[in-house]
Amino acid sequence: MKIPFSPPYIDESIINEVVDSLRSGWITTGPKVKALEAEVMKLTGCQAALAVNSWTSGTILMLRWLGLKSDDEVIIPAYTYCATAMAVMWAGAKVVMVDSAEDFNTSAEKIRQAITPRTKAIIPVDIAGFPCDYDAIMALVNEPEIRAMFHPSSPVQEKLGRILVLNDSAHSLGAHIHGQPAGPQTDITIFSLHAVKNITTAEGGVICFNLPAPFDNDQLYKDMRLMTLNCQTKDAFTKSQAGGWRYDIVGKGMKINMADVNAAIGLAQIRQYEHLLAERKRIYNAYDKALGQYEWAILPPSVKNGGETSYHVYPLRIKGFTEQQRDALINEIAKSEVAVNVHFVPLPMLSYYRSLGYDIADYPNARRHYEHEVSLPVYPQLTDEQVQIVINTVVKAHDTIAGCQQQ
């Protein structure tokens, strides 16, 4: 039985929502985008939410708003997807990488060790949907000695008076921290709505604003919405109304808005997300129960230290396996037409970042996680029978590769 890794969830309600957008005569930014933003606020408890065309563009927008200079530093984990680093680089700042902790994520202590007077932002990453320890990270940036070290290089930084925390929550829409939805715990949270995510708009992202006073998050939403539309004073929907043609350009904006036809997909999904998340949890728990009996299986965190994952993917680690054995395991699994993945190749192992001087030897935990990690599929359409096929295939493949090694 062929089992893909991460197909989008599409049912009749989603198709109908998209068709409604097509039949409305309006397919770019308009009422469905606004409705999706409202649903994200309702789900997360964030103060304001702005839909954009990708996580990456949203992060570039917010880092540019922060006013980064070329010698400013932004701390990110080495164990993440390249977009985390690319956004910092396109915003004009220096990427400072730190190593992972045992739960894949980056600890506040590892971040502390990387802070300098040039540090202007921290981007923690919720790997596979399990949230970072944001209580510890927010406490860190508010410590008197850390605040005293902070040297602002822009009016926004001066207004904040400390390092900005912008969490990469590309995987974690629907995760929880101490029983509360993930999102409002830091200054800015950005979710991804890419095709493989729990909620998708085919391509897209949502910026959630939770900045402290004296910032006005509602006003910031309005300012950033203007920025996503080339700083045009009227969006296309408003400008298209009878007599509404006149507009102005009031700044150096970007063109990164989300379209209604995309928002329609996510809108229909998020309205049934409680059910979709429960289905993901069903699969995750089945993997835990079945694989937990094997001493070679290192199970990923699901509920731990007050955090609960979004059940995005299942990052299984194989105890004692080398990178070559892990690759052989994936090839063996593929023979049964079961698709798995790897999250992630650490940035310093990629050609571009190696060329910039980053060395994986400086990030031993990231390398170790990568070498024996294999991500198992998690999505609502997986039946119990298919989940059992995945489990049986992984166990059989492990025994085959481990047996070859012993011969």
Secondary structure, 3 states (H helix, E strand, C coil): CCECCCCCCCCHHHHHHHHHHHHHCCCCCCHHHHHHHHHHHHHHCCCEEEEECCHHHHHHHHHHHHCCCCCCEEEEECCCCHHHHHHHHHCCCEEEEECCCCCCCCCHHHHHHHCCCCEEEECCECHHHCCCCHHHHHHHHCCHHHHHHCCCCCHHHHHHCCCEEEEEECCCCCCEECCEECCCCCCEEEEECCCCCCCCCCCCEEEEECCCCCCCHHHHHHHHHHHHECCECCCHHHHCCCCCCCCCECCCCCECECCHHHHHHHHHHHCCHHHHHHHHHHHHHHHHHHHCCCCCEECCCCEECCEECCCCCEEEEECCCCHHHHHHHHHHHHCCCECCECCCCCHHHCHHHHHCCCCHHHCHHHHHHHHCEEEECCCCCCCHHHHHHHHHHHHHHHHHHHHHHHC
